[in-house]
Amino acid sequence: MSAFDHNALDDVIHGRARLGIMAYLSTADAADFVSLRDALALSDGNLSTHVAKLEDAGYVRTKKSFAGKKPQTTVVLTEAGRRAYTAYLDQLKRLLQRG
């Protein structure tokens, strides 16, 4: 396989919103749903869809709890997610250094 292999980029991460989620979580221990939504300027439904796709891949985990009577969702990057994000960035660097 050559260093210039754009197909090696992880399709689960590569979408703009999912890449934003991964980047945000890579610098935070956890993020509550509202903070993540606001930081990425996504709708509730859009963020939910992308978080679910990342969760299905094992890259993030969600925790549901209550703050008083108000439901609260927290999103955490898993160790597998951190490895996948690092591998994604490494592959992207290889593509960029090719030129």
C-alpha positions as CSV (number, residue, x, y, z in Angstrom):
1,M,0.0,0.0,0.0
2,S,1.4,3.4,-0.9
3,A,1.6,6.3,1.5
4,F,-1.0,8.1,-0.6
5,D,-4.0,6.1,0.1
6,H,-7.0,8.3,0.6
7,N,-9.1,5.1,1.0
8,A,-7.3,4.5,4.3
9,L,-9.1,7.4,6.0
10,D,-11.7,6.2,8.4
11,D,-15.1,6.9,6.9
12,V,-16.7,6.9,10.3
13,I,-14.5,9.9,11.4
14,H,-14.1,11.6,8.1
15,G,-17.5,13.4,8.0
16,R,-17.2,17.0,9.1
17,A,-19.5,16.8,12.1
18,R,-18.0,13.5,13.3
19,L,-14.5,14.8,12.9
20,G,-15.6,17.9,14.9
21,I,-17.0,15.6,17.7
22,M,-13.8,13.6,17.7
23,A,-11.6,16.7,17.8
24,Y,-13.6,18.3,20.6
25,L,-13.6,15.1,22.7
26,S,-9.9,14.5,22.1
27,T,-9.1,17.6,24.3
28,A,-11.8,17.0,26.9
29,D,-12.5,14.2,29.4
30,A,-16.1,14.4,28.5
31,A,-18.7,16.8,27.1
32,D,-22.3,17.3,27.9
33,F,-24.6,17.1,24.9
34,V,-25.6,20.8,25.0
35,S,-22.0,22.1,25.1
36,L,-21.0,19.8,22.3
37,R,-24.0,20.8,20.2
38,D,-23.3,24.5,20.7
39,A,-19.6,24.2,20.1
40,L,-20.2,22.4,16.8
41,A,-23.3,24.5,15.8
42,L,-25.4,21.4,15.1
43,S,-29.0,20.7,15.8
44,D,-30.0,18.2,18.5
45,G,-31.1,15.6,15.9
46,N,-28.0,16.1,13.8
47,L,-25.7,15.7,16.8
48,S,-27.6,12.6,18.0
49,T,-27.3,10.9,14.6
50,H,-23.5,11.5,14.4
51,V,-22.9,10.5,18.1
52,A,-24.9,7.3,17.4
53,K,-22.7,6.5,14.4
54,L,-19.6,7.0,16.5
55,E,-21.0,5.0,19.4
56,D,-21.9,2.1,17.0
57,A,-18.2,2.1,15.9
58,G,-17.1,2.0,19.6
59,Y,-15.4,5.4,19.3
60,V,-17.6,7.2,21.9
61,R,-19.7,6.2,24.8
62,T,-22.7,8.1,26.1
63,K,-23.8,8.3,29.7
64,K,-27.3,9.4,30.6
65,S,-28.1,10.9,34.0
66,F,-30.3,13.5,35.6
67,A,-29.4,16.9,36.9
68,G,-32.3,17.3,39.2
69,K,-35.2,16.4,37.1
70,K,-33.5,17.4,33.8
71,P,-32.0,14.6,31.7
72,Q,-28.4,15.1,30.8
73,T,-26.3,13.2,28.2
74,T,-22.5,13.1,28.5
75,V,-20.3,11.9,25.6
76,V,-16.9,10.4,26.2
77,L,-14.2,9.4,23.8
78,T,-13.3,5.7,24.3
79,E,-9.7,4.4,24.2
80,A,-10.6,2.8,20.8
81,G,-11.9,6.1,19.7
82,R,-8.7,7.9,20.7
83,R,-6.6,5.3,18.8
84,A,-8.8,5.6,15.7
85,Y,-8.6,9.4,15.8
86,T,-4.8,9.4,16.1
87,A,-4.6,6.9,13.2
88,Y,-6.9,9.1,11.2
89,L,-4.7,12.2,11.8
90,D,-1.6,10.2,11.0
91,Q,-3.0,9.0,7.7
92,L,-4.1,12.6,6.9
93,K,-0.6,13.8,7.6
94,R,0.8,11.2,5.2
95,L,-1.6,12.4,2.5
96,L,-0.6,16.0,3.0
97,Q,3.1,15.3,3.1
98,R,2.9,13.5,-0.2
99,G,2.7,16.7,-2.2
